[in-house]
Amino acid sequence: AAVAGILFTDLLGKGPWWEAGAKEYFLDTKTLLVVEIVVMAVLEAARLEGFKKTGECGVLGSFPFDPLGMKSEEMKVKEVKNGRLAMLAFLGFCSQAAVTGMGPIEGLKAHIADPFHNNIYTSKVGNEFLLAVIVASAWPMYIAGKNAISGGEDEEFRPIPW
């Protein structure tokens, strides 16, 4: 939901998503916090009661919550993978905002306009990123070489041999 919200606000030109908490809204922060705590407490209490009765999560009296009948082991795996992908996308959005000061749509437009000068390697952290890519690429070869030299035995790894 966060990734979709960031993309949506960026497409509508509502300003940088990382400044949303500093803006003024129709409710002040304290009132919004109280309303949020009360609403979430009611919903969580209902969810906990339903979980105690059925052993499954749900929402507002529907336990388990599966309105489309899609519950299966395959869908559980897909949901976990989708969540991991969303977390990675959010990490990318945060990194891009910290490095370039641009949102995802603005950064994509800049990259499409000039891909050779608007990318991670030409940014402020280009050298650090390149080093991380090299280390991440070489690490599996290091482990395979270490295992080949040691005969594949599982012994305590000591980077300093003495």
Secondary structure, DSSP 8 states (H G I E B T S, - for coil): -HHHHHHHHHHHT---GGGGGGS--SS-HHHHHHHHHHHHHHHHHHHHHHHHHHSS--BTTBSS--TT---SHHHHHHHHHHHHHHHHHHHHHHHHHHHHS--HHHHHHHHHH-TTTSSGGGSTTHHHHHHHHHHHHHHHHHHHHHHHHTTT------SS--
